[in-house]
Amino acid sequence: MIVLICALLAVGAIGFTLLVRERDIPPAPVENPELKHLENRRQVLYENLRDLQFEYHQGKLSDADYQALKAGFLNDLANLMASIEQLHPETGKMEEEAVAGNLIVKHRPSSKDQSGSLVCFACGAENPVHHRFCGQCGATLPEK
């Protein structure tokens, strides 16, 4: 009797797995290759910022070199985040904090000056209007 029950359960399990219909399988999510590429670039920039900060604390970079490289990486990151925001608006809105190196910078409002660029309240740097994050310090800029 027990053997018969086990055999029926085995046949039922095998039959269930073999009789799955195509329409019962959920479709695979459609992935945007450009967005994936930008996300990968963002991770690389975060790693570069982390490595740069490590090299600076090890004494391998002068202060001027560190600041210049960091400003370049943060500017690249701001441009990249603007591109990601254009492709996938929900991504930027879900992030509550911007990462600058290993430090998390809380959102600070910025204001528009007369030239049409955004001035960051965190560091005072001017940024193009389409940027979402400050190219100098990484702080979040307000939405237009």
C-alpha positions in Angstrom: 0.0 0.0 0.0 2.7 2.5 0.9 4.6 1.5 -2.2 1.5 2.3 -4.3 1.1 5.7 -2.7 4.8 6.6 -3.3 4.6 5.4 -6.9 1.4 7.5 -7.5 3.1 10.6 -5.9 6.2 10.1 -8.0 4.1 9.7 -11.2 2.1 12.8 -10.3 5.2 14.9 -9.6 6.8 13.8 -12.9 3.6 14.4 -14.8 3.1 17.8 -13.3 6.6 19.0 -14.3 6.3 17.5 -17.8 2.9 18.9 -18.5 3.7 22.6 -17.7 2.3 24.7 -20.6 4.2 27.5 -22.2 1.5 30.0 -21.3 1.8 29.1 -17.6 5.4 30.3 -17.6 5.7 34.0 -16.9 7.5 36.0 -19.5 11.1 37.0 -18.9 11.4 40.7 -18.0 12.5 42.8 -21.0 15.9 44.2 -20.2 17.1 47.5 -21.7 20.8 46.9 -22.8 21.6 50.6 -22.7 20.3 51.0 -19.2 22.3 47.9 -18.1 25.4 49.4 -19.7 24.9 52.6 -17.8 24.3 50.8 -14.5 27.6 48.9 -15.1 29.4 52.1 -15.8 27.9 53.6 -12.6 29.3 50.7 -10.6 32.7 51.1 -12.2 32.7 54.9 -11.3 31.8 54.0 -7.7 34.6 51.5 -7.5 37.0 54.1 -9.1 36.0 56.6 -6.4 36.5 54.1 -3.7 40.0 53.1 -5.1 40.9 56.8 -5.5 40.1 57.5 -1.9 42.1 54.4 -0.8 45.1 55.5 -2.8 44.9 59.0 -1.4 44.7 57.8 2.2 47.7 55.5 1.5 49.7 58.7 0.6 50.1 57.7 -3.1 48.4 60.8 -4.4 48.9 64.5 -3.7 46.0 66.5 -2.5 45.8 68.5 -5.8 45.8 65.2 -7.8 43.2 63.6 -5.6 40.9 66.6 -5.8 41.2 66.9 -9.6 40.6 63.2 -10.2 37.7 63.1 -7.7 36.1 66.1 -9.4 36.4 64.4 -12.8 34.9 61.1 -11.5 32.1 63.0 -9.8 31.3 65.0 -12.9 31.3 61.8 -15.0 29.0 60.3 -12.4 26.6 63.3 -12.5 26.4 63.0 -16.3 25.9 59.3 -16.1 23.1 59.7 -13.5 21.4 62.2 -15.8 21.5 59.7 -18.6 20.1 56.9 -16.4 17.4 59.3 -15.2 16.4 60.0 -18.8 16.2 56.3 -19.6 14.5 55.1 -16.4 13.0 58.0 -14.4 12.0 55.8 -11.4 15.7 54.8 -10.7 16.8 58.3 -9.8 13.7 59.0 -7.7 14.1 55.9 -5.6 17.6 56.9 -4.5 17.4 58.9 -1.3 21.1 59.6 -1.0 23.9 60.3 -3.4 27.2 58.6 -2.9 30.5 60.6 -3.1 33.4 58.2 -2.6 32.6 56.2 0.5 30.6 59.0 2.1 26.9 59.4 1.8 25.9 62.9 1.3 22.4 63.8 2.4 20.2 65.7 -0.1 20.7 69.4 0.1 18.7 71.8 -2.0 20.4 74.0 -4.6 19.2 77.0 -6.4 19.3 78.4 -9.9 21.5 81.4 -10.5 21.0 84.1 -13.2 22.9 82.1 -15.9 20.5 79.2 -15.8 22.9 76.8 -14.2 22.2 75.1 -10.8 24.4 76.1 -7.8 24.9 73.4 -5.3 24.3 74.5 -1.7 26.6 71.8 -0.4 29.8 73.1 -2.2 28.7 76.1 -4.2 29.7 74.6 -7.6 27.8 75.5 -10.7 26.2 72.6 -12.6 24.3 72.4 -15.9 20.5 72.5 -15.5 20.1 68.9 -16.8 22.3 67.4 -14.0 20.6 65.6 -11.2 23.7 65.4 -9.0 26.5 67.9 -8.4 29.6 67.3 -10.5 31.8 68.5 -7.7 30.6 66.9 -4.5 27.9 64.5 -5.6 25.0 66.1 -3.7 21.6 65.8 -5.2 20.4 68.8 -7.1 16.6 69.7 -7.0 14.3 68.6 -9.8 13.4 71.3 -12.3 
